[in-house]
C-alpha cells in the first residue's frame, strides 16, 4: 500500500514502489496521465514517445 503525502505548498504526492518503477521502466521525468476507471479508482498510464520507423 502507498500513502498520499502532502508537500509544504499543498501538492499531493504518490510514491511508486521501486520494484514497480523498475519493472515498468519508470524514472525521473517519465510522464504519466491519470485516467478515470471506476468511482474509487483510476489508471496511471505511462506516456511513451512513439518511435518513427
PLY file of the C-alpha trace (Angstrom):
ply
format ascii 1.0
element vertex 53
property float x
property float y
property float z
element edge 52
property int vertex1
property int vertex2
end_header
0.00 0.00 0.00
1.15 3.53 -0.79
0.12 6.63 1.17
-0.57 10.03 -0.35
1.78 12.68 1.03
1.35 16.45 1.09
4.15 18.94 0.45
4.56 22.31 2.16
3.00 24.02 -0.88
-0.10 21.76 -0.75
0.81 19.43 -3.63
-0.10 15.78 -3.22
2.50 13.12 -4.00
2.10 9.38 -4.58
5.31 7.35 -4.49
5.67 4.47 -6.96
7.25 1.43 -5.30
10.79 0.79 -6.58
10.04 -2.72 -7.89
7.11 -1.46 -9.99
9.12 1.50 -11.30
11.96 -0.78 -12.36
9.62 -3.33 -13.96
7.77 -0.64 -15.93
10.99 1.33 -16.66
9.73 4.47 -14.91
12.40 7.01 -13.99
12.60 10.65 -13.01
10.95 12.71 -15.74
8.73 9.91 -17.04
5.36 11.38 -17.96
2.14 9.72 -16.87
-1.55 10.52 -17.21
-4.34 9.62 -14.79
-7.48 8.14 -16.34
-10.80 7.59 -14.58
-11.61 3.90 -14.19
-14.35 3.45 -11.60
-15.79 5.65 -8.88
-12.98 4.69 -6.49
-10.09 4.05 -8.84
-8.05 5.43 -11.69
-5.43 4.11 -14.09
-1.93 5.52 -14.32
-0.79 5.35 -17.95
2.84 5.87 -18.96
3.26 8.27 -21.87
5.85 6.81 -24.23
7.05 8.60 -27.33
6.30 6.64 -30.46
9.40 5.64 -32.40
9.37 6.54 -36.07
10.20 3.66 -38.42
0 1
1 2
2 3
3 4
4 5
5 6
6 7
7 8
8 9
9 10
10 11
11 12
12 13
13 14
14 15
15 16
16 17
17 18
18 19
19 20
20 21
21 22
22 23
23 24
24 25
25 26
26 27
27 28
28 29
29 30
30 31
31 32
32 33
33 34
34 35
35 36
36 37
37 38
38 39
39 40
40 41
41 42
42 43
43 44
44 45
45 46
46 47
47 48
48 49
49 50
50 51
51 52
